[in-house]
Amino acid sequence: MSGHPPVIVYPPSPTGGRRVTVRGQIVGLAHGRGEVASLLRRAGLAEGADEIDLDQPELIEWRGGDLDTWSEPS
């Protein structure tokens, strides 16, 4: 692994949601934790119903807020 985890969740956009990339490829726009987990399953980072721990710094880098931040600050 280079200097970053394979998953990056970017800061909330002005219109809502956070862009998610896996290994440098955009995989979607998430509006909550469940959508991030779903995108990671589709990208092959978890099997079926396996629970994904979204608070793993070696897996996910949260930019512009943590896993509870889904809108821009007012």
SETIMAR-647878 format. One record per atom (N, C-alpha, C, O): residue in three letters; atom name; z, y, x. Coordinates in nm, 3 decimals. Layout:
<recs>
REC  residu  atome       pz       py       px
REC     ALA     CA        Z        Y        X
...
</recs>
This chain:
<recs>
REC  residu  atome       pz       py       px
REC     MET      N    0.000   -0.117    0.085
REC     MET     CA    0.000    0.000    0.000
REC     MET      C    0.000    0.123    0.089
REC     MET      O    0.073    0.127    0.188
REC     SER      N   -0.080    0.223    0.056
REC     SER     CA   -0.077    0.347    0.133
REC     SER      C    0.052    0.421    0.100
REC     SER      O    0.151    0.356    0.067
REC     GLY      N    0.053    0.551    0.109
REC     GLY     CA    0.175    0.628    0.087
REC     GLY      C    0.219    0.641   -0.057
REC     GLY      O    0.328    0.694   -0.083
REC     HIS      N    0.139    0.596   -0.151
REC     HIS     CA    0.173    0.613   -0.293
REC     HIS      C    0.180    0.479   -0.365
REC     HIS      O    0.116    0.382   -0.324
REC     PRO      N    0.258    0.475   -0.474
REC     PRO     CA    0.256    0.356   -0.558
REC     PRO      C    0.117    0.341   -0.621
REC     PRO      O    0.041    0.437   -0.624
REC     PRO      N    0.084    0.222   -0.673
REC     PRO     CA   -0.049    0.202   -0.731
REC     PRO      C   -0.072    0.281   -0.860
REC     PRO      O   -0.187    0.307   -0.896
REC     VAL      N    0.035    0.318   -0.930
REC     VAL     CA    0.022    0.388   -1.058
REC     VAL      C    0.075    0.530   -1.043
REC     VAL      O    0.183    0.552   -0.989
REC     ILE      N   -0.004    0.626   -1.092
REC     ILE     CA    0.042    0.765   -1.096
REC     ILE      C    0.029    0.815   -1.239
REC     ILE      O   -0.076    0.803   -1.301
REC     VAL      N    0.139    0.871   -1.289
REC     VAL     CA    0.140    0.935   -1.420
REC     VAL      C    0.151    1.085   -1.393
REC     VAL      O    0.251    1.132   -1.336
REC     TYR      N    0.049    1.158   -1.433
REC     TYR     CA    0.038    1.301   -1.402
REC     TYR      C    0.117    1.386   -1.500
REC     TYR      O    0.159    1.337   -1.605
REC     PRO      N    0.138    1.514   -1.466
REC     PRO     CA    0.214    1.603   -1.556
REC     PRO      C    0.150    1.612   -1.694
REC     PRO      O    0.030    1.590   -1.710
REC     PRO      N    0.232    1.645   -1.794
REC     PRO     CA    0.178    1.661   -1.930
REC     PRO      C    0.068    1.767   -1.933
REC     PRO      O    0.077    1.870   -1.867
REC     SER      N   -0.035    1.739   -2.011
REC     SER     CA   -0.144    1.835   -2.026
REC     SER      C   -0.108    1.936   -2.135
REC     SER      O   -0.021    1.908   -2.218
REC     PRO      N   -0.172    2.052   -2.137
REC     PRO     CA   -0.144    2.153   -2.239
REC     PRO      C   -0.171    2.101   -2.381
REC     PRO      O   -0.109    2.148   -2.477
REC     THR      N   -0.262    2.006   -2.394
REC     THR     CA   -0.296    1.954   -2.527
REC     THR      C   -0.217    1.828   -2.562
REC     THR      O   -0.234    1.772   -2.671
REC     GLY      N   -0.131    1.784   -2.471
REC     GLY     CA   -0.048    1.666   -2.496
REC     GLY      C   -0.097    1.544   -2.421
REC     GLY      O   -0.216    1.529   -2.395
REC     GLY      N   -0.004    1.460   -2.385
REC     GLY     CA   -0.037    1.338   -2.314
REC     GLY      C   -0.035    1.356   -2.163
REC     GLY      O   -0.037    1.467   -2.112
REC     ARG      N   -0.029    1.243   -2.095
REC     ARG     CA   -0.027    1.241   -1.949
REC     ARG      C   -0.133    1.144   -1.899
REC     ARG      O   -0.139    1.029   -1.944
REC     ARG      N   -0.216    1.190   -1.807
REC     ARG     CA   -0.321    1.106   -1.748
REC     ARG      C   -0.254    0.999   -1.662
REC     ARG      O   -0.156    1.026   -1.593
REC     VAL      N   -0.308    0.878   -1.668
REC     VAL     CA   -0.255    0.765   -1.591
REC     VAL      C   -0.367    0.709   -1.505
REC     VAL      O   -0.477    0.682   -1.553
REC     THR      N   -0.337    0.691   -1.375
REC     THR     CA   -0.433    0.627   -1.286
REC     THR      C   -0.370    0.502   -1.227
REC     THR      O   -0.249    0.495   -1.205
REC     VAL      N   -0.455    0.403   -1.202
REC     VAL     CA   -0.415    0.281   -1.133
REC     VAL      C   -0.509    0.265   -1.014
REC     VAL      O   -0.631    0.254   -1.030
REC     ARG      N   -0.451    0.265   -0.896
REC     ARG     CA   -0.527    0.253   -0.771
REC     ARG      C   -0.642    0.355   -0.765
REC     ARG      O   -0.754    0.324   -0.723
REC     GLY      N   -0.613    0.478   -0.808
REC     GLY     CA   -0.710    0.587   -0.800
REC     GLY      C   -0.808    0.597   -0.914
REC     GLY      O   -0.888    0.691   -0.918
REC     GLN      N   -0.806    0.503   -1.007
REC     GLN     CA   -0.898    0.504   -1.121
REC     GLN      C   -0.824    0.547   -1.248
REC     GLN      O   -0.716    0.495   -1.278
REC     ILE      N   -0.881    0.641   -1.322
REC     ILE     CA   -0.820    0.684   -1.448
REC     ILE      C   -0.829    0.569   -1.547
REC     ILE      O   -0.937    0.516   -1.572
REC     VAL      N   -0.714    0.531   -1.605
REC     VAL     CA   -0.713    0.423   -1.703
REC     VAL      C   -0.684    0.473   -1.844
REC     VAL      O   -0.698    0.398   -1.940
REC     GLY      N   -0.644    0.599   -1.857
REC     GLY     CA   -0.624    0.652   -1.991
REC     GLY      C   -0.528    0.769   -1.994
REC     GLY      O   -0.479    0.817   -1.892
REC     LEU      N   -0.504    0.813   -2.117
REC     LEU     CA   -0.412    0.923   -2.146
REC     LEU      C   -0.300    0.865   -2.231
REC     LEU      O   -0.325    0.810   -2.338
REC     ALA      N   -0.178    0.878   -2.184
REC     ALA     CA   -0.063    0.823   -2.256
REC     ALA      C    0.018    0.935   -2.321
REC     ALA      O    0.031    1.044   -2.266
REC     HIS      N    0.071    0.904   -2.440
REC     HIS     CA    0.155    0.999   -2.513
REC     HIS      C    0.298    0.948   -2.525
REC     HIS      O    0.378    1.007   -2.597
REC     GLY      N    0.330    0.842   -2.456
REC     GLY     CA    0.464    0.786   -2.459
REC     GLY      C    0.474    0.664   -2.369
REC     GLY      O    0.373    0.616   -2.318
REC     ARG      N    0.596    0.615   -2.352
REC     ARG     CA    0.621    0.500   -2.265
REC     ARG      C    0.540    0.377   -2.305
REC     ARG      O    0.483    0.309   -2.220
REC     GLY      N    0.534    0.351   -2.435
REC     GLY     CA    0.462    0.232   -2.482
REC     GLY      C    0.315    0.236   -2.444
REC     GLY      O    0.257    0.132   -2.410
REC     GLU      N    0.255    0.353   -2.448
REC     GLU     CA    0.114    0.364   -2.410
REC     GLU      C    0.096    0.345   -2.260
REC     GLU      O   -0.005    0.287   -2.218
REC     VAL      N    0.191    0.391   -2.179
REC     VAL     CA    0.183    0.367   -2.035
REC     VAL      C    0.189    0.216   -2.010
REC     VAL      O    0.108    0.163   -1.934
REC     ALA      N    0.284    0.148   -2.072
REC     ALA     CA    0.298    0.003   -2.055
REC     ALA      C    0.171   -0.070   -2.099
REC     ALA      O    0.127   -0.163   -2.032
REC     SER      N    0.112   -0.028   -2.209
REC     SER     CA   -0.011   -0.090   -2.258
REC     SER      C   -0.125   -0.071   -2.158
REC     SER      O   -0.201   -0.165   -2.131
REC     LEU      N   -0.138    0.050   -2.103
REC     LEU     CA   -0.243    0.076   -2.004
REC     LEU      C   -0.223   -0.010   -1.879
REC     LEU      O   -0.321   -0.058   -1.821
REC     LEU      N   -0.099   -0.030   -1.839
REC     LEU     CA   -0.072   -0.112   -1.720
REC     LEU      C   -0.101   -0.260   -1.747
REC     LEU      O   -0.148   -0.331   -1.659
REC     ARG      N   -0.073   -0.306   -1.868
REC     ARG     CA   -0.108   -0.444   -1.904
REC     ARG      C   -0.259   -0.463   -1.898
REC     ARG      O   -0.308   -0.561   -1.841
REC     ARG      N   -0.333   -0.370   -1.957
REC     ARG     CA   -0.480   -0.380   -1.956
REC     ARG      C   -0.536   -0.375   -1.814
REC     ARG      O   -0.641   -0.432   -1.786
REC     ALA      N   -0.465   -0.307   -1.725
REC     ALA     CA   -0.510   -0.297   -1.586
REC     ALA      C   -0.468   -0.419   -1.504
REC     ALA      O   -0.498   -0.428   -1.385
REC     GLY      N   -0.398   -0.514   -1.569
REC     GLY     CA   -0.360   -0.637   -1.501
REC     GLY      C   -0.231   -0.631   -1.422
REC     GLY      O   -0.207   -0.717   -1.337
REC     LEU      N   -0.147   -0.529   -1.447
REC     LEU     CA   -0.022   -0.517   -1.373
REC     LEU      C    0.095   -0.588   -1.441
REC     LEU      O    0.206   -0.585   -1.388
REC     ALA      N    0.071   -0.651   -1.554
REC     ALA     CA    0.175   -0.731   -1.621
REC     ALA      C    0.105   -0.835   -1.707
REC     ALA      O   -0.003   -0.810   -1.761
REC     GLU      N    0.166   -0.947   -1.719
REC     GLU     CA    0.110   -1.056   -1.800
REC     GLU      C    0.157   -1.046   -1.945
REC     GLU      O    0.277   -1.033   -1.970
REC     GLY      N    0.066   -1.051   -2.039
REC     GLY     CA    0.097   -1.060   -2.182
REC     GLY      C    0.213   -0.976   -2.227
REC     GLY      O    0.208   -0.853   -2.221
REC     ALA      N    0.319   -1.042   -2.274
REC     ALA     CA    0.433   -0.973   -2.332
REC     ALA      C    0.540   -0.939   -2.229
REC     ALA      O    0.647   -0.889   -2.264
REC     ASP      N    0.514   -0.968   -2.100
REC     ASP     CA    0.613   -0.935   -1.998
REC     ASP      C    0.650   -0.787   -2.008
REC     ASP      O    0.563   -0.700   -2.022
REC     GLU      N    0.779   -0.761   -2.002
REC     GLU     CA    0.824   -0.622   -2.007
REC     GLU      C    0.795   -0.555   -1.873
REC     GLU      O    0.813   -0.615   -1.767
REC     ILE      N    0.751   -0.432   -1.879
REC     ILE     CA    0.721   -0.356   -1.758
REC     ILE      C    0.832   -0.254   -1.738
REC     ILE      O    0.861   -0.174   -1.827
REC     ASP      N    0.894   -0.256   -1.621
REC     ASP     CA    0.996   -0.158   -1.589
REC     ASP      C    0.926   -0.032   -1.539
REC     ASP      O    0.875   -0.029   -1.427
REC     LEU      N    0.923    0.070   -1.624
REC     LEU     CA    0.851    0.193   -1.591
REC     LEU      C    0.927    0.283   -1.495
REC     LEU      O    0.879    0.389   -1.457
REC     ASP      N    1.047    0.240   -1.457
REC     ASP     CA    1.129    0.320   -1.368
REC     ASP      C    1.135    0.258   -1.228
REC     ASP      O    1.239    0.264   -1.161
REC     GLN      N    1.024    0.200   -1.184
REC     GLN     CA    1.014    0.140   -1.050
REC     GLN      C    0.936    0.234   -0.959
REC     GLN      O    0.814    0.244   -0.972
REC     PRO      N    1.002    0.303   -0.867
REC     PRO     CA    0.929    0.396   -0.781
REC     PRO      C    0.823    0.329   -0.694
REC     PRO      O    0.728    0.395   -0.653
REC     GLU      N    0.838    0.200   -0.666
REC     GLU     CA    0.735    0.131   -0.586
REC     GLU      C    0.611    0.099   -0.670
REC     GLU      O    0.506    0.067   -0.614
REC     LEU      N    0.622    0.107   -0.802
REC     LEU     CA    0.509    0.082   -0.892
REC     LEU      C    0.448    0.210   -0.947
REC     LEU      O    0.326    0.225   -0.950
REC     ILE      N    0.534    0.304   -0.989
REC     ILE     CA    0.486    0.424   -1.060
REC     ILE      C    0.542    0.551   -0.997
REC     ILE      O    0.662    0.561   -0.970
REC     GLU      N    0.454    0.647   -0.975
REC     GLU     CA    0.495    0.781   -0.935
REC     GLU      C    0.478    0.872   -1.056
REC     GLU      O    0.368    0.889   -1.108
REC     TRP      N    0.588    0.929   -1.101
REC     TRP     CA    0.587    1.022   -1.215
REC     TRP      C    0.579    1.164   -1.160
REC     TRP      O    0.671    1.210   -1.093
REC     ARG      N    0.470    1.232   -1.188
REC     ARG     CA    0.452    1.370   -1.141
REC     ARG      C    0.475    1.468   -1.255
REC     ARG      O    0.430    1.445   -1.367
REC     GLY      N    0.544    1.575   -1.227
REC     GLY     CA    0.565    1.679   -1.327
REC     GLY      C    0.661    1.638   -1.437
REC     GLY      O    0.650    1.687   -1.549
REC     GLY      N    0.754    1.552   -1.406
REC     GLY     CA    0.853    1.508   -1.503
REC     GLY      C    0.872    1.358   -1.494
REC     GLY      O    0.792    1.288   -1.431
REC     ASP      N    0.977    1.309   -1.557
REC     ASP     CA    1.006    1.166   -1.551
REC     ASP      C    0.950    1.094   -1.671
REC     ASP      O    0.869    1.150   -1.745
REC     LEU      N    0.992    0.970   -1.691
REC     LEU     CA    0.935    0.891   -1.800
REC     LEU      C    0.977    0.937   -1.938
REC     LEU      O    0.932    0.883   -2.039
REC     ASP      N    1.065    1.038   -1.945
REC     ASP     CA    1.103    1.095   -2.074
REC     ASP      C    1.035    1.230   -2.100
REC     ASP      O    1.064    1.295   -2.202
REC     THR      N    0.947    1.275   -2.012
REC     THR     CA    0.879    1.404   -2.025
REC     THR      C    0.739    1.383   -2.079
REC     THR      O    0.655    1.322   -2.013
REC     TRP      N    0.712    1.433   -2.200
REC     TRP     CA    0.581    1.411   -2.262
REC     TRP      C    0.514    1.539   -2.310
REC     TRP      O    0.408    1.534   -2.372
REC     SER      N    0.575    1.654   -2.281
REC     SER     CA    0.509    1.781   -2.314
REC     SER      C    0.543    1.882   -2.205
REC     SER      O    0.640    1.867   -2.131
REC     GLU      N    0.461    1.986   -2.199
REC     GLU     CA    0.487    2.091   -2.100
REC     GLU      C    0.614    2.166   -2.138
REC     GLU      O    0.646    2.178   -2.256
REC     PRO      N    0.687    2.216   -2.038
REC     PRO     CA    0.807    2.295   -2.069
REC     PRO      C    0.768    2.421   -2.147
REC     PRO      O    0.663    2.480   -2.124
REC     SER      N    0.855    2.459   -2.240
REC     SER     CA    0.826    2.580   -2.319
REC     SER      C    0.862    2.706   -2.246
REC     SER      O    0.843    2.815   -2.299
</recs>
